[in-house]
């Protein structure tokens, strides 16, 4: 059956060939577990359905997500899994699962994928439940936008068996949790972080942060791998052009500006239009009088052994 589902999304992908490259690049996405207390839950769903009902109380920002249900006794409630990035995307499928938890904390009444139009789903035998999973693919219009509900759960939370966190996890059938785009053939992307819903406990808050790259603390020369926002928050310099990783670019090494030698990090040498050598950490004797035999290939006006 899974093979038939994949064929279905490939057919949809043919119709989406005009989608922009950025909208189909689903890297750096997250899955958010979000509780909507205003909706509650009952066996009599709203006329528009539970998935559409979400749009009466949409998530305004990543920081506003609610991943905790406080309950004494039992409580009817609705919660959602949202797919989120730093910008709007377009995609045609998703999959995830649950980690291990005490299944008595939440009795599922209704659940299902929130398709924009229509779709197909293939779940493990005891889904939804601990260590179970599901995969779902559109057979009509794709998801388009950001912070969109891709799955709905309604049922009853119980306090007698908690506190507990229902963690989002990989689909055990495939070992993956993430999204796939609408290209032909479709490309799959792992979610970089997975949230969780807490019952009388804090859940797992996740936010899309965008690409991570080298971040240099210009005072201490410490090196981190961070998003641009997190790097700027600590006063660091973000180096997305540097792919060699930590700690090399943040440490002082020889920088030759003509015959003059300086010991500076990579970014400072780059801004001085110098030639930086990642293997030399002393200007005595001066290595800048002639080309160093250890200098590597030139990249962007900088010679280095690491890129």
KEKE-3310 file (N, C-alpha, C; in steps of 0.2 Angstrom, whole numbers, plus 5000, padded with zeros to 4 digits):
npx = (5004:5010:5018:5009:5005:5016:5017:5006:5009:5019:5013:5005:5016:5020:5011:5015:5027:5031:5034:5043:5061:5065:5054:5052:5062:5064:5072:5078:5066:5053:5043:5029:5021:5005:4993:4976:4966:4953:4946:4942:4935:4923:4911:4904:4908:4914:4905:4914:4924:4937:4950:4949:4943:4954:4959:4952:4958:4972:4990:5000:5013:5029:5034:5022:5017:5008:5011:5007:4995:4985:4977:4964:4958:4949:4950:4942:4950:4959:4972:4987:4998:5010:5018:5033:5043:5056:5051:5038:5033:5030:5023:5020:5019:5021:5028:5028:5030:5026:5036:5040:5028:5017:5002:4990:4988:4982:4967:4963:4951:4947:4956:4968:4976:4978:4973:4975:4966:4963:4969:4980:4984:4995:4997:5005:5000:4995:4993:4985:4998:5010:5027:5022:5018:5015:5012:5008:5001:4997:4983:4978:4977:4993:5000:5003:5012:5015:5018:5007:4994:4996:4992:4979:4973:4961:4953:4954:4962:4970:4973:4977:4988:4999:5013:5016:5024:5020:5030:5034:5041:5051:5044:5042:5042:5049:5059:5060:5056:5047:5046:5040:5043:5034:5040:5045:5056:5049:5057:5064:5064:5072:5064:5072:5070:5059:5043:5034:5019:5014:5007:5000:5013:5028:5029:5038:5046:5048:5056:5058:5074:5081:5096:5111:5127:5145:5149:5157:5164:5170:5178:5182:5186:5180:5171:5155:5141:5128:5112:5109:5102:5103:5117:5119:5113:5122:5131:5140:5150:5143:5146:5142:5148:5158:5163:5170:5168:5170:5185:5192:5191:5188:5199:5215:5226:5240:5240:5243:5246:5251:5268:5266:5263:5250:5241:5226:5208:5199:5189:5192:5204:5200:5192:5202:5208:5218:5229:5226:5232:5229:5237:5248:5253:5261:5270:5284:5298:5294:5282:5277:5285:5287:5278:5270:5275:5265:5253:5236:5224:5217:5203:5190:5200:5207:5219:5218:5219:5207:5190)
npy = (4994:5006:5009:5012:5024:5032:5033:5040:5053:5056:5058:5070:5078:5080:5090:5101:5106:5119:5126:5136:5136:5138:5137:5123:5118:5109:5109:5111:5112:5110:5100:5105:5102:5107:5113:5117:5125:5131:5124:5111:5095:5084:5071:5076:5084:5101:5110:5112:5103:5096:5099:5111:5119:5123:5135:5145:5148:5151:5148:5161:5165:5157:5157:5157:5145:5131:5119:5111:5103:5105:5096:5090:5076:5072:5078:5084:5087:5095:5094:5098:5094:5104:5109:5118:5132:5144:5152:5152:5137:5123:5108:5090:5079:5070:5063:5055:5049:5043:5043:5033:5032:5033:5026:5028:5041:5049:5047:5043:5050:5055:5057:5062:5066:5083:5087:5098:5096:5083:5066:5052:5039:5029:5019:5013:4997:5000:5013:5029:5028:5023:5022:5020:5025:5035:5039:5051:5057:5069:5069:5078:5095:5103:5106:5123:5136:5141:5136:5127:5116:5099:5087:5081:5078:5072:5070:5063:5069:5063:5064:5055:5047:5053:5065:5067:5066:5066:5062:5068:5058:5048:5039:5022:5013:5018:5025:5038:5056:5069:5079:5079:5085:5092:5089:5079:5066:5065:5074:5070:5077:5078:5082:5095:5096:5089:5092:5090:5085:5089:5082:5088:5092:5101:5102:5099:5112:5118:5128:5134:5138:5141:5139:5132:5137:5141:5151:5164:5170:5185:5190:5180:5170:5159:5145:5141:5131:5138:5145:5160:5170:5166:5167:5181:5185:5182:5191:5187:5183:5177:5164:5159:5156:5148:5131:5122:5120:5120:5121:5130:5142:5152:5154:5163:5164:5165:5179:5186:5202:5208:5210:5211:5203:5196:5190:5184:5180:5170:5178:5191:5193:5190:5202:5211:5209:5200:5185:5170:5158:5143:5134:5140:5149:5159:5174:5174:5166:5179:5174:5180:5186:5178:5167:5155:5138:5130:5135:5133:5130:5144:5153:5164:5174:5171:5160:5144:5130:5124:5124)
npz = (5000:5004:4993:4983:4988:4987:4973:4971:4976:4968:4956:4959:4961:4948:4943:4951:4946:4943:4955:4966:4969:4982:4990:4989:4995:5009:5021:5038:5044:5057:5069:5078:5093:5097:5108:5109:5119:5118:5109:5114:5115:5107:5103:5094:5081:5075:5062:5051:5053:5063:5059:5051:5060:5068:5062:5068:5079:5076:5077:5083:5083:5084:5098:5104:5105:5113:5123:5134:5144:5157:5169:5180:5185:5172:5155:5141:5125:5111:5100:5090:5077:5070:5055:5053:5047:5044:5034:5021:5014:5002:5001:5000:5008:5023:5038:5054:5071:5088:5103:5117:5130:5144:5139:5145:5149:5139:5130:5114:5104:5091:5076:5063:5047:5042:5028:5014:5004:4999:5003:5007:5019:5028:5042:5057:5066:5079:5079:5084:5096:5109:5103:5089:5072:5058:5040:5028:5013:5001:4989:4982:4982:4987:5004:5008:5014:5030:5047:5048:5051:5051:5056:5067:5084:5094:5110:5127:5141:5155:5172:5182:5178:5176:5179:5162:5146:5129:5117:5100:5087:5077:5063:5066:5055:5045:5051:5050:5052:5046:5031:5014:4997:4983:4971:4956:4954:4971:4985:5001:5018:5033:5049:5059:5072:5085:5093:5108:5118:5134:5148:5162:5163:5157:5140:5125:5118:5102:5089:5072:5066:5055:5044:5052:5056:5057:5071:5078:5093:5095:5105:5114:5106:5105:5097:5089:5083:5076:5073:5063:5070:5084:5085:5083:5094:5104:5102:5092:5077:5062:5051:5037:5025:5028:5028:5035:5048:5067:5077:5069:5061:5070:5078:5081:5068:5056:5046:5031:5025:5011:5014:5028:5043:5053:5067:5067:5068:5055:5049:5051:5044:5032:5030:5030:5017:5017:5016:5023:5034:5040:5046:5052:5067:5071:5069:5069:5063:5051:5040:5029:5019:5008:4997:5008:5010:5016:5013:5007:4994:4985:4990:4988:4989:5000:5007:5013:5023:5027:5023)
capx = (5000:5014:5021:5004:5004:5021:5016:5001:5012:5023:5008:5004:5022:5021:5007:5018:5034:5032:5035:5050:5066:5066:5048:5052:5068:5061:5077:5077:5059:5052:5036:5027:5015:5001:4986:4971:4961:4947:4942:4940:4933:4917:4910:4900:4913:4911:4903:4919:4929:4942:4956:4947:4942:4960:4960:4948:4963:4979:4996:5002:5021:5032:5034:5015:5014:5005:5012:5005:4988:4984:4971:4963:4953:4950:4948:4942:4954:4961:4979:4989:5005:5011:5025:5035:5050:5057:5048:5033:5035:5025:5025:5015:5018:5024:5027:5031:5028:5027:5040:5037:5025:5011:4996:4984:4987:4977:4963:4962:4944:4947:4963:4969:4980:4974:4975:4972:4960:4962:4975:4980:4988:4997:4999:5007:4994:4992:4993:4991:5000:5017:5031:5019:5019:5011:5014:5002:5002:4991:4981:4975:4981:4998:5001:5007:5012:5020:5015:5001:4992:4996:4989:4974:4971:4956:4952:4953:4968:4969:4978:4979:4993:5005:5014:5019:5025:5019:5035:5034:5047:5051:5039:5046:5042:5054:5065:5060:5050:5049:5041:5043:5041:5030:5044:5045:5053:5049:5063:5062:5068:5070:5063:5078:5068:5052:5041:5030:5014:5015:5000:5003:5021:5030:5030:5044:5045:5053:5055:5062:5079:5085:5102:5116:5134:5150:5148:5164:5164:5176:5181:5185:5188:5176:5167:5149:5137:5122:5108:5111:5099:5106:5124:5119:5110:5127:5136:5145:5150:5140:5150:5138:5152:5163:5160:5174:5166:5173:5185:5198:5190:5188:5206:5220:5231:5244:5236:5248:5243:5257:5273:5265:5260:5245:5238:5219:5204:5198:5184:5196:5209:5196:5190:5209:5210:5224:5230:5225:5235:5226:5242:5253:5250:5266:5273:5291:5300:5289:5281:5274:5289:5286:5272:5271:5274:5260:5247:5232:5221:5214:5196:5188:5205:5209:5222:5217:5218:5200:5185)
capy = (5000:5012:5010:5016:5031:5036:5034:5045:5059:5058:5061:5076:5082:5083:5096:5106:5108:5126:5128:5139:5131:5139:5134:5116:5116:5109:5108:5116:5112:5107:5098:5107:5099:5113:5112:5123:5124:5134:5119:5105:5089:5080:5066:5080:5089:5107:5108:5113:5098:5098:5102:5118:5123:5126:5142:5150:5150:5149:5150:5168:5165:5151:5158:5157:5138:5129:5111:5108:5102:5104:5093:5087:5071:5071:5084:5084:5092:5095:5096:5097:5094:5109:5110:5125:5134:5151:5155:5148:5131:5120:5101:5085:5073:5070:5057:5055:5044:5044:5040:5029:5035:5029:5027:5030:5048:5052:5042:5046:5049:5056:5059:5061:5071:5089:5088:5104:5094:5075:5062:5045:5038:5022:5020:5006:4994:5003:5021:5032:5025:5023:5019:5019:5030:5036:5043:5053:5060:5072:5066:5084:5101:5102:5111:5129:5141:5140:5135:5124:5110:5093:5082:5082:5073:5074:5065:5065:5069:5060:5066:5049:5042:5058:5069:5063:5070:5062:5065:5067:5054:5045:5034:5017:5009:5021:5028:5045:5061:5075:5081:5078:5090:5089:5088:5073:5062:5069:5074:5070:5081:5076:5088:5095:5096:5087:5094:5085:5087:5087:5081:5090:5093:5105:5099:5100:5118:5119:5133:5134:5143:5142:5135:5133:5138:5143:5157:5165:5175:5189:5192:5174:5166:5152:5143:5137:5130:5141:5149:5167:5174:5164:5169:5188:5186:5182:5196:5183:5184:5171:5163:5154:5154:5143:5125:5117:5118:5123:5128:5133:5149:5157:5155:5167:5161:5170:5183:5190:5207:5210:5208:5211:5197:5197:5184:5186:5175:5170:5184:5198:5192:5191:5209:5215:5207:5196:5178:5167:5151:5140:5130:5144:5153:5163:5178:5174:5172:5182:5170:5184:5188:5175:5162:5149:5131:5126:5138:5129:5133:5151:5153:5170:5179:5168:5154:5141:5122:5122:5129)
capz = (5000:5004:4986:4979:4991:4984:4966:4971:4977:4962:4951:4961:4960:4941:4943:4954:4943:4943:4962:4966:4972:4989:4993:4989:5000:5016:5026:5044:5047:5064:5070:5084:5096:5100:5111:5108:5124:5116:5105:5118:5111:5109:5098:5089:5078:5072:5055:5046:5055:5068:5056:5049:5067:5071:5060:5072:5084:5074:5081:5080:5083:5087:5105:5107:5105:5119:5123:5140:5146:5164:5170:5186:5183:5165:5151:5133:5122:5105:5099:5083:5075:5065:5052:5053:5044:5044:5028:5018:5010:4999:5002:4998:5012:5030:5043:5061:5076:5095:5107:5122:5135:5147:5135:5149:5150:5134:5126:5108:5101:5084:5074:5056:5044:5040:5021:5011:5000:5000:5004:5009:5025:5030:5049:5060:5068:5085:5079:5088:5103:5110:5098:5083:5068:5052:5034:5025:5007:4997:4983:4979:4983:4992:5009:5006:5019:5036:5054:5046:5055:5047:5059:5072:5089:5099:5115:5134:5145:5162:5177:5187:5176:5174:5173:5156:5139:5123:5112:5093:5086:5070:5061:5066:5049:5040:5054:5048:5054:5042:5025:5007:4993:4977:4964:4953:4960:4977:4989:5008:5022:5041:5053:5063:5079:5086:5099:5112:5122:5141:5152:5169:5163:5152:5134:5121:5113:5096:5084:5067:5067:5049:5044:5057:5053:5062:5075:5082:5098:5093:5111:5117:5100:5105:5091:5090:5077:5078:5068:5063:5075:5090:5084:5084:5101:5109:5099:5088:5070:5059:5045:5033:5020:5030:5029:5038:5055:5072:5079:5066:5058:5075:5081:5077:5064:5052:5040:5027:5021:5008:5018:5035:5047:5059:5070:5068:5065:5048:5046:5051:5039:5025:5029:5028:5011:5018:5015:5030:5034:5046:5050:5055:5072:5074:5064:5070:5059:5047:5034:5024:5014:5001:4999:5013:5007:5018:5011:5003:4988:4986:4990:4989:4990:5006:5006:5019:5023:5028:5020)
cpx = (5004:5017:5015:5003:5010:5020:5011:5004:5016:5019:5006:5010:5023:5017:5010:5025:5036:5034:5042:5054:5066:5060:5048:5058:5065:5066:5076:5070:5058:5044:5034:5021:5011:4994:4982:4965:4954:4943:4939:4939:4927:4916:4906:4905:4910:4910:4909:4924:4934:4948:4955:4946:4948:4961:4956:4953:4970:4985:4999:5010:5023:5032:5027:5013:5013:5006:5011:4998:4988:4977:4970:4957:4954:4947:4948:4946:4956:4968:4981:4996:5006:5018:5027:5042:5051:5054:5043:5036:5029:5027:5019:5014:5022:5024:5030:5028:5028:5032:5037:5034:5019:5005:4990:4983:4983:4974:4961:4955:4944:4954:4964:4973:4975:4976:4972:4966:4959:4969:4974:4985:4989:5000:5001:5000:4991:4992:4986:4992:5008:5021:5028:5020:5015:5014:5008:5004:4996:4989:4977:4980:4987:4997:5005:5006:5017:5015:5008:5000:4992:4993:4985:4973:4966:4954:4952:4960:4966:4975:4981:4986:5000:5009:5018:5020:5025:5024:5034:5041:5046:5046:5043:5046:5048:5060:5065:5055:5052:5044:5044:5039:5037:5033:5043:5053:5053:5055:5061:5067:5067:5069:5069:5076:5060:5049:5037:5025:5014:5008:5003:5010:5022:5031:5037:5043:5050:5051:5060:5067:5083:5092:5107:5123:5139:5148:5154:5162:5171:5180:5185:5188:5185:5172:5161:5146:5130:5118:5110:5108:5102:5113:5124:5117:5116:5133:5142:5145:5148:5144:5147:5143:5157:5160:5164:5173:5171:5180:5190:5196:5190:5194:5210:5225:5235:5239:5241:5244:5249:5263:5272:5261:5256:5243:5231:5215:5202:5194:5188:5201:5205:5194:5196:5211:5217:5223:5230:5228:5233:5231:5247:5250:5256:5269:5281:5294:5294:5288:5278:5278:5289:5281:5274:5270:5268:5253:5243:5229:5217:5207:5193:5193:5209:5212:5221:5217:5211:5195:5178)
cpy = (5006:5014:5014:5023:5035:5037:5040:5052:5061:5061:5068:5081:5084:5089:5102:5108:5115:5129:5131:5135:5132:5136:5126:5113:5115:5108:5113:5116:5108:5105:5100:5104:5105:5111:5118:5122:5126:5129:5113:5099:5086:5075:5070:5085:5095:5106:5108:5107:5101:5102:5110:5122:5126:5133:5147:5152:5148:5151:5156:5168:5158:5151:5157:5149:5135:5121:5108:5108:5101:5102:5090:5082:5069:5077:5082:5089:5090:5097:5094:5097:5099:5108:5117:5126:5141:5155:5150:5143:5128:5112:5096:5079:5074:5063:5058:5050:5047:5040:5035:5033:5031:5031:5029:5037:5052:5046:5046:5044:5049:5058:5058:5067:5076:5090:5095:5102:5087:5072:5055:5044:5031:5022:5013:5004:4997:5010:5023:5029:5025:5019:5017:5025:5030:5040:5045:5058:5063:5068:5072:5090:5100:5107:5117:5134:5140:5140:5132:5117:5104:5087:5084:5076:5076:5068:5067:5064:5067:5062:5060:5046:5047:5060:5065:5067:5065:5066:5063:5063:5052:5040:5027:5012:5011:5024:5035:5049:5067:5076:5079:5083:5087:5089:5081:5071:5067:5068:5074:5074:5079:5083:5088:5095:5093:5089:5088:5089:5085:5087:5082:5091:5098:5100:5101:5106:5118:5124:5132:5139:5144:5138:5137:5133:5140:5150:5158:5171:5179:5191:5186:5169:5159:5151:5139:5136:5132:5144:5156:5171:5172:5167:5177:5189:5186:5187:5193:5185:5177:5170:5157:5151:5149:5136:5120:5116:5121:5118:5133:5141:5155:5159:5159:5163:5167:5172:5187:5195:5210:5207:5208:5205:5199:5191:5186:5180:5176:5176:5190:5198:5194:5199:5214:5213:5203:5189:5175:5160:5148:5135:5134:5149:5157:5167:5178:5167:5174:5177:5173:5187:5185:5170:5156:5143:5128:5129:5133:5133:5140:5150:5160:5175:5176:5161:5150:5133:5120:5127:5128)
cpz = (5000:4997:4982:4982:4988:4977:4966:4972:4971:4957:4953:4960:4953:4940:4946:4952:4943:4950:4962:4970:4980:4993:4993:4993:5007:5022:5032:5046:5054:5064:5077:5086:5099:5102:5111:5113:5122:5112:5109:5113:5112:5103:5092:5086:5076:5065:5050:5048:5059:5065:5054:5055:5069:5068:5063:5078:5082:5078:5078:5079:5086:5095:5108:5108:5112:5119:5130:5141:5153:5165:5177:5185:5176:5161:5144:5130:5115:5104:5092:5082:5069:5062:5051:5050:5046:5039:5025:5014:5007:4999:5001:5003:5018:5033:5049:5065:5083:5098:5112:5128:5138:5143:5139:5150:5145:5130:5120:5105:5094:5082:5066:5053:5042:5033:5019:5007:5001:5001:5006:5015:5026:5037:5051:5064:5074:5085:5081:5095:5103:5105:5091:5079:5062:5046:5030:5019:5004:4991:4979:4979:4988:4998:5006:5011:5024:5042:5052:5050:5050:5050:5065:5077:5093:5104:5122:5137:5152:5166:5181:5185:5174:5180:5168:5150:5134:5118:5105:5092:5079:5069:5061:5060:5045:5044:5053:5051:5050:5036:5019:5002:4987:4971:4962:4951:4966:4982:4997:5012:5029:5044:5058:5071:5080:5093:5103:5116:5129:5144:5159:5169:5157:5146:5131:5116:5108:5092:5078:5067:5061:5049:5050:5053:5059:5065:5079:5087:5097:5099:5114:5112:5101:5099:5093:5083:5079:5072:5068:5068:5082:5090:5086:5091:5106:5107:5095:5081:5066:5052:5041:5027:5022:5032:5032:5045:5060:5074:5075:5064:5064:5079:5077:5074:5059:5046:5037:5023:5017:5013:5026:5037:5053:5061:5072:5066:5058:5045:5046:5046:5032:5024:5028:5021:5011:5016:5021:5029:5040:5049:5053:5061:5075:5068:5065:5069:5054:5041:5028:5018:5007:5003:5003:5009:5010:5016:5006:4997:4990:4986:4992:4991:4997:5004:5013:5018:5024:5025:5023)
residu = (UNK:UNK:UNK:UNK:UNK:UNK:UNK:UNK:UNK:UNK:UNK:UNK:UNK:UNK:UNK:UNK:UNK:UNK:UNK:UNK:UNK:UNK:UNK:UNK:UNK:UNK:UNK:UNK:UNK:UNK:UNK:UNK:UNK:UNK:UNK:UNK:UNK:UNK:UNK:UNK:UNK:UNK:UNK:UNK:UNK:UNK:UNK:UNK:UNK:UNK:UNK:UNK:UNK:UNK:UNK:UNK:UNK:UNK:UNK:UNK:UNK:UNK:UNK:UNK:UNK:UNK:UNK:UNK:UNK:UNK:UNK:UNK:UNK:UNK:UNK:UNK:UNK:UNK:UNK:UNK:UNK:UNK:UNK:UNK:UNK:UNK:UNK:UNK:UNK:UNK:UNK:UNK:UNK:UNK:UNK:UNK:UNK:UNK:UNK:UNK:UNK:UNK:UNK:UNK:UNK:UNK:UNK:UNK:UNK:UNK:UNK:UNK:UNK:UNK:UNK:UNK:UNK:UNK:UNK:UNK:UNK:UNK:UNK:UNK:UNK:UNK:UNK:UNK:UNK:UNK:UNK:UNK:UNK:UNK:UNK:UNK:UNK:UNK:UNK:UNK:UNK:UNK:UNK:UNK:UNK:UNK:UNK:UNK:UNK:UNK:UNK:UNK:UNK:UNK:UNK:UNK:UNK:UNK:UNK:UNK:UNK:UNK:UNK:UNK:UNK:UNK:UNK:UNK:UNK:UNK:UNK:UNK:UNK:UNK:UNK:UNK:UNK:UNK:UNK:UNK:UNK:UNK:UNK:UNK:UNK:UNK:UNK:UNK:UNK:UNK:UNK:UNK:UNK:UNK:UNK:UNK:UNK:UNK:UNK:UNK:UNK:UNK:UNK:UNK:UNK:UNK:UNK:UNK:UNK:UNK:UNK:UNK:UNK:UNK:UNK:UNK:UNK:UNK:UNK:UNK:UNK:UNK:UNK:UNK:UNK:UNK:UNK:UNK:UNK:UNK:UNK:UNK:UNK:UNK:UNK:UNK:UNK:UNK:UNK:UNK:UNK:UNK:UNK:UNK:UNK:UNK:UNK:UNK:UNK:UNK:UNK:UNK:UNK:UNK:UNK:UNK:UNK:UNK:UNK:UNK:UNK:UNK:UNK:UNK:UNK:UNK:UNK:UNK:UNK:UNK:UNK:UNK:UNK:UNK:UNK:UNK:UNK:UNK:UNK:UNK:UNK:UNK:UNK:UNK:UNK:UNK:UNK:UNK:UNK:UNK:UNK:UNK:UNK:UNK:UNK:UNK:UNK:UNK:UNK:UNK:UNK:UNK:UNK:UNK:UNK:UNK:UNK)
# end
